[in-house]
Amino acid sequence: MKPETAGITRANEGLEGIVWNILGQTYVPKQLTEHSFSWHATFPAGTFVPPHIHPTQDEYIYMLEGRLDFMLDGEETYATAGDLVRMPMGKPHGIFNKSGATAKCLFWVAPTRKLYDLFWGIHNMKDQNPADVVALSAKHEVEFLPPPASA
C-alpha cells in the first residue's frame, strides 16, 4: 500500500477512476493508506448492507444527503444530512435505505485492514449472491450476522 501523499481528490472523482458496485450501491474510493480508507457511497432507495461486524476496524459514516436507517449495536436508529454515524470495532451494525430516495454519504474505516480488497472481490463477482458475499467477507475480516429467526 502506498503512503499518503498531499493533494486533493476532486468531487466526482475517485482513486484511479475506480467505481465499485457493492450490493446495489455505488462506492467510489477517495483515500487509501494502511491506517485508513474512505469512500463516497450512493445508496439507491431500497438498498442495504445486512447486519455485520468489523472485528478489526472502527467505521464511520458522514451523511451528505438523504436518510439511512441503522441497526446499531442492537438498537434501531437513523441518520440524515450532517449526521456522523460511529460504528466501533466489534459492534454489530446494518445499513438500510428505507427512505424512498437516494442517500449519499462518506464512509471511512481505520485501520484499512482487508476492506479495500474485499470491495474489489465483491465488485468482481458475476452475481453478488448472499452466500458468496458472506463467505468472501469472512476471509476479509467482516462477519455477517445470521438473519433473525422467523417467528
C-alpha positions, -999 to 999 in steps of 0.1 A, spaced: 0 0 0 13 34 -9 20 61 18 -4 90 19 5 120 -4 -6 156 -1 -33 166 -25 -70 168 -33 -93 141 -45 -118 161 -65 -156 159 -63 -170 132 -86 -136 115 -88 -121 86 -71 -87 69 -68 -75 58 -102 -110 63 -116 -124 33 -96 -161 29 -92 -175 -2 -75 -209 -18 -75 -214 -32 -40 -248 -48 -32 -266 -24 -54 -248 7 -41 -221 27 -58 -188 31 -39 -160 55 -51 -128 52 -31 -114 86 -21 -84 78 0 -64 47 10 -35 41 33 -28 12 57 -42 35 85 -75 45 69 -97 40 39 -125 63 28 -151 61 0 -182 80 -12 -213 59 -13 -246 63 -31 -274 42 -17 -304 40 -41 -338 36 -24 -344 0 -11 -307 -10 -10 -290 -21 22 -260 -37 39 -271 -66 61 -260 -66 98 -224 -74 102 -193 -68 124 -158 -54 117 -138 -70 145 -106 -51 135 -118 -17 123 -137 13 135 -162 25 108 -178 59 103 -203 75 80 -208 112 74 -243 117 59 -242 141 29 -277 137 15 -309 118 23 -316 94 52 -303 60 62 -318 37 88 -295 16 110 -294 -13 133 -266 -2 155 -254 -23 184 -289 -38 188 -308 -5 185 -327 9 156 -319 45 146 -314 68 116 -291 95 103 -297 124 79 -275 150 62 -249 164 86 -250 135 110 -220 113 118 -226 76 125 -200 59 147 -196 21 145 -168 9 168 -150 -23 160 -168 -54 173 -202 -37 174 -229 -51 150 -244 -28 125 -266 -29 94 -275 0 70 -308 3 52 -322 29 28 -359 27 35 -365 64 26 -377 60 -9 -350 84 -21 -313 82 -28 -289 87 1 -252 98 -3 -225 96 24 -188 94 31 -176 63 48 -142 56 63 -126 29 83 -95 28 105 -73 9 101 -78 -2 65 -71 -39 71 -86 -60 42 -117 -40 33 -103 -24 1 -95 -59 -12 -130 -71 -1 -147 -44 -22 -127 -54 -52 -137 -90 -47 -174 -82 -43 -174 -59 -73 -158 -86 -95 -184 -113 -85 -205 -122 -115 -235 -125 -92 -234 -109 -57 -254 -137 -41 -256 -136 -4 -238 -169 4 -208 -159 -18 -206 -124 -4 -208 -137 32 -180 -163 25 -157 -138 9 -163 -112 36 -153 -137 63 -120 -141 46 -116 -103 47 -124 -97 84 -161 -88 80 -185 -111 98 -221 -110 85 -247 -120 112 -273 -147 106 -308 -134 97 -332 -132 126 -352 -163 134 -386 -163 118 -414 -161 144 
